[in-house]
Amino acid sequence: MSISNPEFSNSSLLKPVEIHGTDEHPKKSLPLIMLAAIGVVFGDIGTSPLYALKECFDPAHGIAYSREALFGVISMMIWALLIVVTLKYVFVVMRADNKGEGGVLSLMALALRSIKSDSRQYFLIMVMGMLGACMLLGESVITPAISVLSAVEGIAIATPTLADAVLPISVIILVALFVIQRFGTAAVGNLFGPITLMWFIVLAILGLMNIGQAPEIVSAFNPMYALQFVVDHPLTAYIVMGAVVLVVTGVEALYLDMGHFGKSPVRYAWLFLVLPCLLINYLGQGALLLANPAAVTNPFYLMVPEWALWPVIGLATAATVIASQAVISGAFSLVNQAILLGFVPRMNILHTSVSERGQIYIPAVNWALLIMVIVTTVEFGESVNLAAAYGISVSSTMLITTILLSIVMRREWHINPIIIFVMIILFLVIDFAFWTATLIKIKAGGWYPIALAFLLFTCIITWYRGRQLLRNKLIKESIPLEMFIKNLLAHPPHRVEGTAIFLTPHIDFVPAAMLHNLKHNHVMHQRIFFLKLSTWDVPFVRDDERLSIKDLGGNVFVVRSVHGFKEMPDVNKVLDLITK
């Protein structure tokens, strides 16, 4: 089932119709939605303080510590959050919604909307969308591993003799996390928001406690520290950008999960809670290093008072599990969209909630992710080793999003072209700098997400191209439906009671099942429906817009049922609509 645009329907029997789509999101009070969004959307980016600054000054992948470098790095982190997350994603990218839905595949569908499906540009945009989706799936492998490892590593700080237990404990937590996926997130979903809210409050408290040691760190808000660091030490700054990008890991979740909560709750939660707490914590870690440079080995846990270490380790572990849960759920949603768009084969999909259609469980994806996550965790061993791999996945997705966004802004938005040009150039310069900086770490582990993404991409493009070739061959060898029915009704075979429904990939041609039925049974049913299930470039479709029906005479009908790319086609529901 390939994505199609109503304007470019290739059917001569059923003409294009205008699809407005519908908003399927329940209306709840803003504070409750914000609390839920905090638990689901911001779990990943909220756990970045566990490893981001540590990675910047790690001897293996980062730079040597110095006061000048610290101010430059903290300033770069602050402005990465302000420009990349706040300006680009919160205020610009989230405007590019597809009937309220976000994510790289939604953005791809928007970019394809006004482009001919047989053009080279259409194919290139679709390839970029596929690559973005593959990078996000690769991130779904790395996020649980690095998040849980970085949290459990606090045990080695609290009790050094337990350092060897970090890896086995992490593996046990990860296995348990994937095993419980089959029960759905509804049962524990109500806990996500409060726990993550508590996590952000603790981040802010820890930051404030340490800023007092060296309040001059607040001057890192001045972007001149970052610019001066880049000018004075261009190579060093370039290297550290590959680690600074870790502060924005999870930024794609703001856009991807926008459809679940709406723009306003996500924006308000970011601007008034998440962003201030993250900024305060990074400033606190910077103040700690100014007062005690030896804390560079693990600035997050070393900023925690000794009496609070174990509670913070427990809370950090819970926060990373929640962050991992959100990424896993996002992977299920992404694969589901890819199935509906015809990019991957159909899989068994289980709905784990009677009220929330978005809560799904895909066993094949779950167990494949588990195997890859465990292999990744054991192979890399420490969060600092995974950080190099993580950065490439994140920066690649950000770059692809900007390219697709530029197409949407140019074709769909009616604003001053100069404004569009300035914004896109700003975003491209930053994204390209982050992306090329992470490429330096290919040998240190950056090859891993690239290999994962291209393995997935090869499978997807092979499947998609194979389906296209098969479909074209079937169409070439098929009989035009309207002429066939006209001739058949002129000399009809014996007609039997009942209704026959033939699913067809193309409504202009006779499906093979119909020909086999006539060949072997030599009968026609009293009522015959040729049903085509189409997925169009809107997330949801209203029932009153769903069906297009043409009567071919003799109680023979052609029916096209249109579904959004976030909907699961339901033949029984289609039949109910036909009877109405």
NUKEFI-364387 format. One record per residue (C-alpha): x, y, z; residue in one letter. Coordinates in steps of 0.2 Angstrom, whole numbers, padded with zeros to 4 digits, always signed. Each point is the difference from the previous one (the first is absolute). Layout:
XYZa...
This chain:
+0000+0000+0000m+0009+0015-0006s-0002+0018+0005i-0010+0010-0013s-0006+0017-0002n-0018+0004-0005p+0005+0012-0013e+0010-0013-0009f-0012-0015+0000s+0004-0012-0014n-0017-0008-0001s-0012+0004-0015s-0015-0008+0009l+0001+0010+0016l+0005+0018-0001k+0010+0009+0013p-0010+0007+0015v+0006+0014+0012e+0005-0007+0017i+0000+0012+0015h+0005-0013+0013g-0005+0001+0018t+0007+0003+0017d-0001-0016+0010e+0008+0007+0016h-0011+0000+0016p-0003+0017+0008k+0007+0000+0018k+0005+0014+0012s+0017+0008-0004l+0009-0004+0016p-0004-0018-0001l+0005-0001-0018i+0016+0009+0004m+0004-0012+0014l-0003-0015-0012a+0011+0009-0013a+0014+0002+0013i+0001-0019+0003g-0001-0005-0018v+0008+0014-0011v+0014+0006+0011f+0007-0016+0008g+0014-0002-0012d+0006+0018-0001i-0002+0001+0019g+0012-0014+0003t+0014+0008-0010s+0008+0009+0015p+0005-0018+0006l+0013-0001-0014y+0002+0016-0011a+0012+0010+0009l+0010-0015+0006k+0002-0005-0018e+0006+0017-0005c+0016-0002+0011f+0002-0019-0001d+0018-0004-0004p-0005-0013-0014a-0012+0011-0010h+0000+0018+0007g+0012+0014+0004i+0012+0004+0014a-0008+0010+0014y+0004+0018+0002s-0009+0015+0007r-0002+0008-0017e-0006-0016-0008a-0013-0003+0014l-0007+0018-0003f+0000-0003-0019g-0008-0018+0002v-0014+0006+0012i-0004+0015-0011s-0001-0012-0015m-0012-0011+0010m-0011+0015+0005i-0001+0006-0017w-0003-0017-0008a-0016-0001+0011l-0005+0017-0004l+0003+0000-0019i-0003-0019-0005v-0013-0005+0012v-0009+0016+0004t+0001+0010-0016l+0001-0013-0013k-0011-0014+0007y-0012+0008+0012v-0004+0016-0010f+0004-0005-0018v-0001-0019-0003v-0015-0003+0011m-0009+0012-0012r+0002-0013-0014a-0013-0011+0007d-0010-0012-0012n-0018+0002+0007k+0007+0001+0018g+0013-0014-0002e+0019+0001+0000g+0015-0010-0004g+0012-0003-0014v-0013-0010-0010l-0013+0013+0002s+0012+0013-0005l+0004-0011-0015m-0018-0002-0005a-0002+0019+0001l+0015+0003-0011a-0007-0013-0013l-0017+0008+0000r+0002+0011-0015s+0013-0010-0010i-0004-0012-0014k+0002-0018+0006s+0010-0005-0016d+0013+0014+0002s+0018-0002+0006r-0003+0013+0013q-0014-0011+0007y+0012-0015+0002f+0014+0010+0008l-0012+0008+0013i-0007-0017+0004m+0018-0007+0002v+0004+0014+0012m-0016-0004+0010g+0005-0019+0000m+0018+0004+0006l-0007+0011+0014g-0012-0013+0006a+0015-0013-0001c+0011+0012+0010m-0014+0002+0013l-0002-0019+0001l+0019-0001+0003g-0002+0012+0014e-0013-0011+0007s+0014-0013+0002v+0013+0012+0008i-0011+0010+0011t-0005-0014+0012p+0017-0006+0001a+0009+0016+0004i-0014+0007+0011s-0001-0015+0011v+0019-0003+0001l+0003+0019+0004s-0012-0001+0015a+0006-0017+0007v+0018+0006-0001e-0004+0011+0015g+0001-0016+0010i+0019+0000-0003a+0001+0018+0007i-0010-0005+0015a+0008-0017+0003t+0016-0002-0010p+0001-0019+0004t-0016-0002-0010l+0007+0007-0016a+0000-0018-0009d-0018-0001+0004a-0005+0015-0011v-0001-0010-0016l-0010-0015+0006p-0012+0011+0009i-0003+0011-0015s-0003-0016-0011v-0013-0006+0013i-0009+0016+0000i+0000+0001-0019l-0007-0018-0002v-0014+0004+0013a-0004+0016-0009l-0003-0009-0017f-0009-0015+0008v-0013+0011+0008i-0004+0008-0017q-0013-0013-0004r-0011+0007+0014f+0000+0017-0007g+0005+0017+0008t-0018+0005+0006a+0002-0009+0017a+0016+0010+0004v-0003+0015-0011g-0007+0011+0014n+0016-0002+0010l+0011+0006-0014f-0005+0019+0001g+0002+0002+0019p+0017-0010+0001i+0007+0010-0015t-0006+0016+0008l+0009-0005+0016m+0015-0003-0010w+0000+0017-0008f-0002+0008+0017i+0014-0010+0007v+0011+0006-0015l-0004+0018+0004a+0003-0002+0019i+0017-0009-0003l+0005+0014-0012g-0005+0014+0012l+0010-0008+0014m+0016+0000-0010n-0002+0017-0009i+0004+0008+0017g+0017-0008+0000q+0005+0010-0016a-0014+0013-0005p+0011+0007-0014e-0005-0015-0010i-0017+0009-0004v+0010+0011-0012s+0001-0015-0012a-0017+0006-0006f+0010+0013-0010n+0002-0008-0017p+0016+0009-0002m+0008-0014+0011y-0005-0013-0013a+0005+0011-0015l+0017+0005+0008q+0003-0018+0004f-0003-0005-0018v+0011+0014-0007v+0014-0003+0012d+0000-0019-0001h-0009-0005-0016p+0005-0018+0000l-0003-0003+0018t-0017+0008-0001a-0004-0010-0016y+0004-0016+0010i-0010+0004+0015v-0015+0004-0011m-0002-0018-0002g-0003-0002+0018a-0010+0016+0003v-0013-0007-0012v-0005-0012+0014l-0009+0014+0009v-0013+0000-0014v-0002-0019-0001t-0019-0004+0000g-0004+0017-0008v-0009-0010-0014e-0012-0006+0013a-0007+0017+0002l-0006+0000-0018y-0004-0019-0001l-0011+0000+0015d-0008+0017-0004m-0015-0010-0007g-0004-0008+0017h+0000+0016+0010f-0002+0015-0011g+0012+0014-0003k-0004+0011+0015s+0002-0013+0014p+0017-0005-0008v+0006+0018-0002r-0006+0006+0017y+0008-0015+0009a+0017+0003-0009w+0000+0019+0003l-0006+0001+0018f+0007-0016+0007l+0012-0011-0010v+0011+0013-0008l+0003+0010+0017p+0004-0016+0009c+0012-0006-0013l+0009+0017-0001l+0002+0001+0019i+0006-0018+0001n+0014+0003-0013y+0005+0016+0008l+0001-0009+0017g+0011-0014-0008q+0011+0014-0007g+0001+0009+0017a+0005-0017+0008l+0014-0002-0013l+0006+0018+0003l+0001-0004+0019a+0007-0018-0002n+0007-0004-0017p+0003-0018+0006a-0019-0003-0001a+0001+0000-0019v+0000-0019+0001t-0019+0000+0004n-0006+0018+0003p-0018-0005+0002f+0001-0013+0014y+0015+0010+0008l-0012+0015+0002m-0012-0010+0011v+0003+0000+0019p+0005-0016+0007e-0015-0003+0010w-0011+0002-0016a+0010-0010-0012l-0010-0017+0001w-0017+0009-0001p+0006+0010-0015v+0007-0016-0008i-0017-0008+0002g-0009+0015-0007l+0012+0001-0014a-0002-0019-0004t-0019+0003+0000a+0002+0015-0012a+0011-0009-0012t-0013-0015+0000v-0014+0013-0004i+0011+0008-0014a+0004-0017-0007s-0019-0005+0001q-0004+0016-0010a+0013-0004-0013v-0007-0018-0002i-0018+0006-0001s+0006+0012-0013g+0008-0014-0010a-0016-0010+0000f-0009+0016-0007s+0013+0003-0013l+0000-0018-0006v-0019+0001+0000n+0000+0015-0011q+0013-0008-0012a-0011-0015-0002i-0015+0011-0005l+0011+0009-0012l+0005-0016-0008g+0019+0002+0005f+0001-0017+0010v-0010-0016+0000p-0016-0002+0010r+0003-0006+0018m-0011-0006+0015n-0005+0016+0009i-0009-0001+0017l-0009+0014+0008h+0003+0001+0018t-0013+0013+0005s-0019+0001-0004v+0000+0019+0001s+0017+0006-0008e+0002-0007-0018r+0018+0006+0001g+0005-0013+0013q+0006-0015-0010i+0012-0014+0002y+0009-0008-0015i+0008-0017+0006p+0012-0001-0014a+0007+0017+0002v+0000-0002+0019n+0011-0016+0000w+0011+0006-0014a+0003+0016+0010l+0004-0010+0016l+0013-0010-0009i+0008+0015-0008m+0000+0010+0017v+0008-0014+0010i+0013-0003-0013v+0003+0019+0000t+0001+0001+0019t+0012-0015+0002v+0011+0005-0015e+0003+0018+0005f+0000-0003+0019g-0001+0018+0006e-0010+0015-0004s+0015+0010-0005v+0004-0012-0014n-0018+0001-0006l+0000+0019-0001a+0010+0000-0016a-0013-0011-0008a-0015+0010+0007y+0006+0017-0007g+0000-0006-0018i-0018-0007+0001s-0006+0016+0007v+0009+0013-0011s-0005-0010-0016s-0018+0001+0004t+0001+0018+0004m+0008+0004-0017l-0013-0010-0009i-0014+0009+0009t+0007+0017-0005t+0001-0005-0018i-0018-0007-0001l-0005+0016+0010l+0007+0011-0013s-0010-0008-0013i-0016+0002+0010v+0004+0018+0004m+0003+0004-0018r-0015-0009-0007r-0014+0001+0014e+0004+0016+0010w-0005+0017-0006h+0013+0010+0009i+0015+0011-0006n+0012-0010-0010p+0015+0010+0008i-0006-0006+0017i-0001-0018-0006i+0017+0001-0007f+0008+0008+0015v-0008-0013+0012m+0005-0015-0011i+0018+0006-0002i+0002+0002+0019l-0007-0017+0003f+0010-0008-0013l+0016+0008+0005v-0003-0006+0018i-0006-0018-0005d+0014-0002-0012f+0013+0005+0012a-0007-0012+0013f-0002-0014-0013w+0018+0001-0007t+0007+0002+0018a-0008-0017+0005t+0007-0008-0016l+0017+0002+0008i-0005-0013+0012k-0004-0014-0013i+0014-0010+0005k-0004+0002+0019a-0017-0008-0002g-0009+0013-0012g+0000-0014-0014w-0013-0010+0010y-0015+0011-0002p+0005+0003-0018i+0001-0019-0003a-0017-0002+0009l-0009+0013-0010a+0007-0006-0017f-0004-0018+0004l-0018+0006+0003l+0000+0011-0015f+0006-0014-0011t-0014-0011+0006c-0013+0014-0002i+0005+0006-0017i+0001-0018-0006t-0017-0004+0006w-0008+0016-0007y+0008-0002-0017r-0004-0018-0001g-0018+0004+0004r+0000+0013-0014q+0007-0012-0013l-0013-0013+0005l-0014+0012-0001r+0005+0007-0017n+0002-0018-0006k-0017-0005+0006l-0008+0016-0007i+0008-0003-0017k-0007-0018-0001e-0017+0005+0008s-0017+0002-0009i-0009+0017+0001p-0014-0002+0013l-0014+0011-0008e+0001-0009-0017m+0001-0017+0008f-0015+0003+0011i-0010+0007-0015k+0004-0016-0010n-0003-0011+0014l-0017+0007+0004l-0005-0002-0018a+0003-0019+0001h-0001-0003+0019p+0004-0016+0008p-0011-0008+0013h-0003+0013+0015r-0001-0006+0018v-0006+0007+0016e+0011+0011+0010g+0013+0013-0001t+0018-0002-0006a+0014+0013+0004i+0016+0000-0010f+0014+0010+0007l+0010+0008-0014t+0016+0009-0001p-0006+0011-0015h-0018+0004-0003i+0001+0001-0019d+0005-0018-0003f-0008-0017+0004v+0007-0008+0016p+0008-0017-0002a-0012-0007+0013a-0015+0004-0011m+0007-0009-0015l+0004-0015+0010h-0018+0000+0007n-0007+0000-0017l+0012-0013-0007k-0003-0013+0014h-0017+0004+0006n-0009+0007-0015h-0011+0011+0010v-0003+0018+0005m-0007+0006+0017h-0016+0011+0000q+0010+0014+0007r+0019+0003-0004i+0011+0013+0007f+0018+0004-0006f+0008+0008+0015l+0016+0011-0001k+0007+0005+0017l+0011+0016-0003s+0011+0010+0012t+0001+0018-0004w+0011+0014+0007d-0011+0005+0015v+0001-0008+0017p-0018-0003+0002f-0016+0000-0011v-0017+0004+0004r-0013-0014-0003d-0011+0011-0011d+0015+0003-0011e+0007-0018+0001r-0010-0009-0015l-0001+0003-0018s-0012-0012-0009i-0004-0003-0018k-0014-0011-0006d+0005-0011-0015l-0017-0007-0003g-0007-0017+0005g+0003+0003+0018n+0019+0001-0003v+0008+0014+0009f+0018+0008+0001v+0004+0007+0017v+0015+0010+0006r+0003+0001+0018s+0012+0014+0005v+0010-0001+0016h+0012+0012+0009g+0018-0006+0002f-0003-0002+0019k-0016-0010-0002e-0001-0019+0000m-0012-0005-0015p-0015-0010+0006d-0010-0009-0013v-0014-0003+0012n-0002+0019+0003k+0001+0003-0019v-0014-0013-0002l-0011+0009+0013d+0003+0017-0009l-0005-0008-0016i-0016-0006+0007t-0004+0017+0007k
